Amino acid sequence: MRFFTLLGLFAIVCPAQLLEVGVHGGQHRFSRAALGSSSQSPDAPNEYSLDGGFRLGFRMTTNSDTFFGHEFGYAYNRTQLVFDSTGERQGMATHQGMYNFLTYATREGKRIRPFATGGVHFSNFVQPGASATQGGGSTKFGVNYGGGLKIRVSPMFLIRFDVRQYATPKPFPLF
């Protein structure tokens, strides 16, 4: 019953809009993977870095205008924390929540819709052995931008290709 009540309230808030809901997956890559050192010395070598992994998530897009939309999403990223001195690797999770504004190059209803996007996000980096549900992790806020292509394959389904750049401060209190 709660679900239908929330659905009804959401429908009141979003009249005459199209809603797209989808899941996504891909590769999570770091352009500057070096995190730093626990030493405050300016000559200290890098001790920690991150290695990429997989990414799974979901997105919900409301197209509020012919050429504009709003996107909300969540992603789970599985990465590796690397101890550079020993080469040891430990699994690590990153949780991301995001809001993006989308601008489309073609009108709503077209089969192919190129788009550009930009927005804000948070990333919760959870150290090995910690739990995000128990308040663990280091949360950082950032901006993201990118673009992509939506291809409608039927009235109910589409395929979407995205490329995004996320600018996020480094996690953990390292120097």
C-alpha positions in Angstrom: 0.0 0.0 0.0 2.8 2.4 0.8 4.3 1.8 -2.6 1.1 2.9 -4.4 0.8 5.9 -2.1 4.3 7.0 -2.9 3.8 6.3 -6.6 0.6 8.4 -6.5 2.4 11.3 -4.8 5.2 11.1 -7.2 2.8 11.2 -10.1 1.3 14.4 -8.7 4.7 16.0 -8.4 5.8 15.1 -12.0 2.9 15.7 -14.3 3.4 15.3 -18.1 6.9 14.0 -17.9 8.5 10.9 -19.3 10.3 8.6 -16.8 13.2 6.4 -17.8 14.5 3.8 -15.3 17.4 1.6 -16.0 20.4 -0.3 -14.7 23.9 0.1 -15.9 27.3 -1.5 -15.6 30.8 -0.9 -16.7 34.4 -0.3 -15.8 35.5 2.1 -13.1 38.9 3.6 -13.9 41.0 6.1 -12.0 43.0 8.8 -13.9 45.1 9.8 -10.9 45.1 6.6 -8.8 47.9 7.6 -6.4 46.4 8.6 -3.0 49.4 9.7 -1.1 51.3 8.9 2.0 50.6 8.7 5.7 53.8 10.6 6.3 53.7 14.5 6.5 57.2 14.7 4.9 57.1 16.4 1.5 59.7 13.9 0.2 57.7 10.8 1.3 57.0 8.4 -1.5 53.5 7.4 -2.4 52.3 4.6 -0.2 48.7 4.0 -1.4 46.9 3.9 -4.7 43.6 2.7 -6.1 43.1 0.3 -9.0 40.0 0.2 -11.1 37.2 -2.4 -11.1 33.6 -2.9 -12.0 30.6 -0.6 -11.6 26.9 -1.5 -11.2 24.1 0.9 -10.6 20.7 2.3 -11.6 19.5 5.6 -13.0 16.1 7.4 -13.1 15.6 10.1 -15.6 12.7 12.5 -15.9 12.5 14.4 -19.2 10.8 17.6 -18.2 11.1 19.4 -21.5 11.6 18.6 -25.2 15.3 19.1 -24.9 16.1 18.8 -21.1 16.0 16.2 -18.4 17.0 15.4 -14.8 18.8 12.3 -13.7 19.2 10.7 -10.3 21.2 7.6 -9.7 23.3 5.3 -7.5 26.3 3.2 -8.3 28.4 0.6 -6.5 32.0 0.5 -7.6 34.3 -2.4 -6.6 38.0 -1.3 -6.6 41.3 -2.4 -5.1 43.3 -0.5 -2.5 47.0 -1.1 -3.4 49.8 -0.8 -0.9 52.6 0.4 -3.2 55.6 -0.7 -1.0 54.5 -4.3 -0.8 52.1 -4.6 -3.8 49.4 -6.1 -1.5 45.9 -5.5 -2.7 42.7 -5.4 -0.7 39.1 -5.1 -2.0 37.4 -1.8 -1.4 33.9 -0.4 -2.2 32.8 3.0 -3.4 29.2 4.1 -3.2 28.1 7.0 -5.4 24.9 9.0 -5.4 24.4 11.6 -8.2 22.2 14.2 -9.8 22.7 15.3 -13.4 21.1 17.8 -15.7 20.8 16.5 -19.3 20.6 18.5 -22.6 19.5 16.6 -25.7 20.5 17.4 -29.3 17.2 16.1 -30.7 13.5 16.3 -29.6 11.7 13.9 -27.3 10.4 10.9 -29.3 13.2 10.6 -31.8 14.8 7.2 -32.1 18.4 8.5 -31.6 19.1 11.1 -28.9 22.6 12.4 -28.3 23.0 14.2 -25.0 25.4 16.2 -22.9 25.3 16.0 -19.1 26.7 17.7 -16.0 26.0 17.5 -12.3 27.1 16.8 -8.8 27.7 13.6 -6.9 29.0 12.2 -3.6 31.4 9.2 -3.3 31.7 7.2 -0.1 35.0 5.4 -0.1 34.8 2.4 2.3 38.2 1.1 3.5 38.8 -2.6 3.5 37.2 -4.2 6.6 34.9 -1.2 7.2 31.1 -1.0 6.5 29.2 1.9 4.9 26.1 0.9 6.8 27.9 1.4 10.2 29.2 4.9 9.3 32.4 3.7 7.8 34.1 5.3 4.9 35.2 8.7 3.7 32.6 10.8 1.9 33.7 13.3 -0.7 31.6 15.6 -2.9 32.4 16.4 -6.6 31.2 17.3 -10.0 30.9 15.2 -13.1 30.3 15.8 -16.8 30.0 13.8 -20.0 27.8 12.7 -22.8 26.3 9.8 -24.6 23.7 8.4 -26.9 20.2 7.0 -26.3 18.9 4.6 -29.0 15.2 3.6 -28.7 14.8 0.0 -29.8 11.1 -0.2 -29.0 8.4 2.0 -27.5 9.3 0.6 -24.0 13.1 0.0 -24.2 16.3 1.9 -25.1 20.0 1.3 -25.1 22.2 3.9 -23.7 26.0 4.6 -24.1 27.7 7.0 -21.7 31.2 8.4 -21.1 31.6 10.3 -17.8 34.4 12.2 -16.1 34.1 12.4 -12.3 36.2 15.0 -10.4 36.3 13.9 -6.8 38.8 14.8 -4.0 41.0 12.0 -2.7 39.6 9.9 0.1 41.1 9.3 3.5 43.3 11.7 5.5 46.5 11.2 3.5 49.2 13.7 2.6 
